[in-house]
Each structure stands twice: as structure tokens, then as C-alpha cells.
Amino acid sequence: MTDFEKAARNAEAAMRDVFPPTPLLRNAHLSEMYDAEIYLKREDLSPVRSYKLRGAFNAMRKHPDTSLFVCASAGNHAQGVAYMCKHFGKSGVIFMPVTTPQQKIQKTAVFGGDSVEIRLTGDYFDDTLASAQAFCAEAGGHFLSPFDDDDVIEGQASVAVEMVEQLGGLPDHLVVPVGGGGLSAGMLSYLGNACQYTFVEPAGGACLRAALEAGKPVRLDHVNTFTDGAAVGQIGLRPFERLKGVGVANSLTINEDRLCTTILEMLNVEGIVLEPAGALSVDALKDLAQAIRGRTVVCVTTGGNFDFERLPEVKERAQKYLGVKKYFILRLPQRPGALKGFLGFLGPEDDIARFEYLKKSARNYGSVLIGIETKNAENFDRLFEKLDAEGFTYQDITDDDLLSQFVI
């Protein structure tokens, strides 16, 4: 047994004084869908609804004489630090991006109580991180990184310790989401190469893949913050030292719109609430379907801190990805019966979800912004065929991000 394995086991044992193990549950719906034994390691059921309190606990227990802890977090690490500051009786100053969902901010305040102060700064995590580190240096506190810290990595490895005990051995395939790399580095360091891995990232924050391709951590030019729990601009130096040998073939990037279909599926079919980062491993099964048939697979659902005010956006993105909702601008003749003629082209499964008249002059044509929902993506092919046959002029703007920002 390596020193790291011993340390991870010691950390997991010490955690039992604070919270119980998270469940490892076979999911019948996914198992049947993929003809495999699919288990979910439910980190979304921890006291802070994510695995982040593990690393925070381990780091704090190793610094018993430290009175002030400082961190930067998009939300889940913040909640873990706040929870543990209150548990250990420590003071904490928590920096969060101003774009952090309100639900995560409120929960952080609840978990930390009078032990923590929350400061909102920066639109992106890297800006927030710089502010936190500058404050920490000035105040003389201990900076607690969400992932680039050996104690944190060791604490996150407790997920693997519990999983092996609960499963009674190793899975054939392990699917782990990656943000800054703390969880994936901890689990790989504990389990070694005894099973097959897939490390999953959002397409708009694939910092591990970028590092693997470059041979070193590199900063992404742009980060899509939708999957806020895993949207990191550069993988941690310490995690990458442990992950640098995994190979690009074992990494997978997930389209954020497709991810929304899985969030809705798990909510509507299974009653499981997952935040975008927490759904990454489940969504990855769509790409792994052939490889995992007949095998035992564990997906780590890393978090369930979902702000339900985001549900309309998630539904909209899922519908657009599935092709059952589109927006387009229609050039409509200014004559009696023109609108009625267009409405006659709609089928029994087509619903108008948005209608806005955009005419700004006395010309003979006016523009109409129309959003249409349907039950089958093929219905749009029939609609557009009818419009083309009747000589209507229209522009599909569903996937035009720039134009959509102004008119939708």
C-alpha cells in the first residue's frame, strides 16, 4: 500500500465523525438503457450536495493551528469550506464570482453562519482566484485551493475509498468529471491503473484536454460558465502531475446543450437533481455506449446544487439541441390574410412559443420573430418545405448566438 493510499484511507475514516459515506446506487434506468451495470456514486447527496467538503475537511484537519482560511470558488468548494469552518470553529473568507448562482451563495452563507464572510468579485473564476490570493497574502491566512492542493486531492480520494468498499471491488469502467482536477487526480492516485477511466469535461472548459495536448497546463482563451462547477480556465499544476499520463483518448468533452437533455432526463425520469457539472458523467454514457456494454460502470455525480431558476434555460437548450425548438425571422407580406396563410402551414404538433412583430417602417413587408416548439424535429423539414414552396423569405437564427442575444 502506498503512502497516498494510506493517507486517503485515514482521511476517509476521519470523515465519519462529520458525515456518513455517500451512497453508491445501481441505476436500473441507465443499466437497462446501456445494457450494463451502471452505478452512481452520489456525491450530490453529501451534506453540501457535492464532494467538495471532503478536500476542505482534510486540509483543515491537517492545519489545526490555523485560524483563518481563505478560498475562491464557483460555489461547491465554497460550501464545503464554509461547512468545515463552522465544524472546526475556524474563520473563513470566501471569494465567489459575481456570476455564481444565487442558490449556491445562499447555501454557503447558511453552512458557514457567523464563521464565514462572502465576497463576490470577478466575472470568471480566475479573476476571483487572483483576488482571493491577494487578500490571503495580505491577511496572513491559509489559502485553501479548490483543487491545486495536495491535502485537498488526498481528501477527494476518499470518494474512491468509499466506492471500492461499497462495490466490493473495482468497477470495469470509471467515469469522472474534471474541473480543476482535484477529484480525478485523487481517484486516479488511489486506484492506479486497475480499471478503465473516462475523464469528462464541458466543451467550454476542457482544460485537462488542452493540457494533455500541450503536455503542460495551459490557459484557455475562453471559458463557458454554464457548467459552473467544472468551468475552469486552467487545470491545477498538482492535479496535472498526477493526470498527465492518462492520454487524450481517455478524455471526453461534452456539449453543454446536450448536457441539458441529461439534466432533464435525470430529473423527470429518476427524480435526481443534478447541477450541470454533476450530470457530466451520466451524459458521457451516450458516447461510451458501445464500449461499456456488459460491463460494470461507476459514474460520479459530483454535485446537485441546481438553481431551479435556471430550469427554463436548461429546457430551452435541451430543446434546441434535440431540434424540437427553433427561432427564425420571417419576412411577411403586409396584406390581409398573410399571417393566416403562414399559420396554415403549421402541423398539429407545432406550437408557437414566441411571436414578435418587428416592422419598423411603412414598407410592404415586415419581419416577424417566431419561436416554434414541436414534438419531432422532422416537422421543421416539412414546415420549411412549405415556406420555400410558397416563396416566403425566412432566416433560421436558432444557432446564431450573436443574433440570438439581441432578439431572443
C-alpha positions, 0 to 999 in steps of 0.5 A: 500500500502506498503512502497516498493510499494510506493517507486517503484511507485515514482521511476517509475514516476521519470523515465519519465523525462529520458525515456518513459515506455517500451512497453508491446506487445501481441505476436500473434506468441507465443499466437497462438503457446501456445494457450494463451495470451502471452505478452512481456514486452520489456525491450530490447527496453529501451534506453540501450536495457535492464532494467538495467538503471532503478536500476542505475537511482534510486540509483543515484537519491537517492545519489545526493551528490555523485560524483563518482560511481563505478560498475562491470558488464557483460555489461547491468548494465554497460550501464545503469550506464554509461547512468545515469552518463552522465544524472546526470553529475556524474563520473563513473568507470566501471569494465567489464570482459575481456570476455564481448562482444565487442558490449556491451563495445562499447555501454557503452563507447558511453552512458557514453562519457567523464563521464565514464572510462572502465576497463576490468579485470577478466575472470568471473564476480566475479573476476571483482566484487572483483576488482571493490570493491577494487578500490571503497574502495580505491577511496572513491566512491559509489559502485553501485551493479548490483543487491545486492542493495536495491535502485537498486531492488526498481528501477527494480520494476518499470518494474512491475509498468509499466506492471500492468498499461499497462495490466490493471491488473495482468497477470495469469502467470509471467515469469522472468529471474534471474541473480543476482536477482535484477529484480525478487526480485523487481517484486516479492516485488511489486506484492506479491503473486497475480499471478503465477511466473516462475523464469528462469535461464541458466543451467550454472548459476542457482544460485537462484536454488542452493540457494533455495536448500541450503536455503542460497546463495551459490557459484557455482563451475562453471559458463557458460558465454554464457548467459552473462547477467544472468551468475552469480556465486552467487545470491545477499544476498538482492535479496535472502531475498526477493526470498527465499520463492518462492520454487524450483518448481517455478524455471526453468533452461534452456539449453543454446543450446536450448536457441539458437533455441529461439534466432533464432526463435525470430529473423527470425520469429518476427524480435526481437533481443534478447541477450541470457539472454533476450530470457530466458523467451520466451524459458521457454514457451516450458516447461510451455506449458501445464500449461499456456494454456488459460491463460494470460502470461507476459514474460520479455525480459530483454535485446537485446544487441546481438553481431551479431558476435556471430550469427554463434555460436548461429546457430551452437548450435541451430543446434546441439541441434535440431540434424540437425548438427553433427561432427564425425571422420571417419576412411577411407580406403586409396584406390581409390574410398573410399571417393566416396563410403562414399559420396554415402551414403549421402541423398539429404538433407545432406550437408557437412559443414566441411571436414578435412583430418587428416592422419598423417602417411603412414598407410592404413587408415586415419581419416577424420573430417566431419561436416554434416548439414541436414534438419531432424535429422532422416537422421543421423539414416539412414546415420549411418545405412549405415556406420555400414552396410558397416563396416566403423569405425566412432566416433560421437564427436558432444557432446564431448566438450573436443574433440570438442575444439581441432578439431572443 
